[in-house]
Amino acid sequence: MAIIYPNIENIKKWVVKPTDGEWYLLNYLKNNLDNSFEIFFNPFLDGDRPDFVILKKNVGVFVIEVKDWEINNKKYKIDLFNKWYFNSDIGYKVIKSPFEQVFTYKKNFFDIHIPLLGISRVFNHNFYNVIDVFVYFHCANKHIFDSFYEKNNDTFNQYASDYNKKNKCKFPYG
């Protein structure tokens, strides 16, 4: 069983309770990872507050952002430039993509947190791969998520096809 910081009893006492998705993932990780994994739930990292940071010695760091969003084209939309929008009472408003959010956490590990530890000079360029990032959508399955991106994928593919025909681009592999 994974080691969790803070422990479950303390998390239950928090004023701002974890979401259903955070509880689900916390219990799943606790029950499916062994004690070589350390799970930090909602840690405060100099202004950053990822939902999960998981450490495994000699392996790496995993940063997970949890979203309990019901992904559909009425509440959320994405444009061709991967900008996310939320449909509020006054129309669509730009929001930070969950993927952009989690990659910002990763970037900050290297730009802020590791230099503060004074160990940034010992890493080689491949060290950036030691931190993996994930987004867990609790209320969406793969089919729903794929269909959410489908319109943009179709539009982009058509744009690329039209561009290639217009410019007579030929690719050696197909």
DARA-V509739 format. One record per backbone hydrogen bond with DSSP energy under -0.5 kcal/mol. NH is the residue of the N-H (numbers start at 1). CO is the residue of the C=O. E is the energy in kcal/mol with one decimal. If there is no record, write none. Layout:
# DARA-V509739
NH:CO:E  NH:CO:E
This chain:
# DARA-V509739
2:30:-1.2  2:33:-0.9  3:37:-2.4  5:39:-3.0  10:7:-0.5  11:7:-2.0  12:8:-2.2  13:9:-0.6  13:10:-0.9  14:11:-1.4  17:15:-0.9  23:19:-2.6  24:20:-2.6  25:21:-2.6  26:22:-2.6  27:23:-2.5  28:24:-2.5  29:25:-2.9  30:26:-2.4  31:27:-2.2  32:28:-1.4  33:29:-1.9  37:34:-1.9  38:55:-2.6  39:3:-3.5  39:37:-0.5  40:38:-0.6  40:53:-3.1  41:5:-2.8  41:39:-0.7  42:40:-0.6  42:51:-3.2  45:43:-0.7  45:48:-2.9  46:44:-0.6  48:45:-1.9  51:64:-0.5  52:64:-2.0  53:40:-2.0  54:62:-3.1  55:38:-2.7  56:60:-2.1  57:36:-0.7  59:56:-2.2  60:56:-2.0  61:130:-2.3  62:54:-2.6  63:132:-2.7  64:52:-2.3  64:62:-0.5  65:134:-2.2  67:136:-2.8  71:69:-1.1  72:70:-0.6  76:72:-2.4  77:85:-1.8  79:83:-2.1  82:79:-1.9  84:95:-0.7  85:77:-2.5  86:93:-2.7  87:75:-3.2  88:86:-1.1  88:91:-2.4  91:88:-1.6  93:86:-2.6  95:84:-2.3  101:97:-2.5  102:98:-2.1  103:99:-2.2  104:100:-1.9  105:101:-1.6  106:102:-1.7  107:103:-2.6  108:104:-2.6  109:105:-1.7  110:106:-1.4  111:107:-2.7  112:108:-2.7  113:108:-2.0  114:109:-3.1  116:112:-1.6  117:113:-1.2  117:114:-0.6  118:114:-0.5  118:115:-1.2  119:114:-1.4  122:119:-1.1  123:120:-1.0  127:124:-1.8  128:125:-1.0  129:126:-1.8  130:127:-2.2  131:128:-0.9  132:61:-2.8  132:130:-0.6  134:63:-2.4  136:65:-2.9  137:135:-0.6  138:67:-2.3  138:136:-0.8  139:67:-0.6  140:137:-1.0  145:141:-2.5  146:142:-2.9  147:143:-2.2  148:144:-1.5  149:145:-1.2  150:146:-1.0  151:147:-0.6  153:149:-2.4  154:150:-2.9  155:151:-2.5  156:152:-2.9  157:153:-2.8  158:154:-2.3  159:155:-2.5  160:156:-2.8  161:157:-2.4  162:158:-2.8  163:159:-2.5  164:160:-2.6  165:161:-2.4  166:162:-2.6  167:163:-2.4  168:165:-0.8  169:164:-2.5  174:171:-1.2
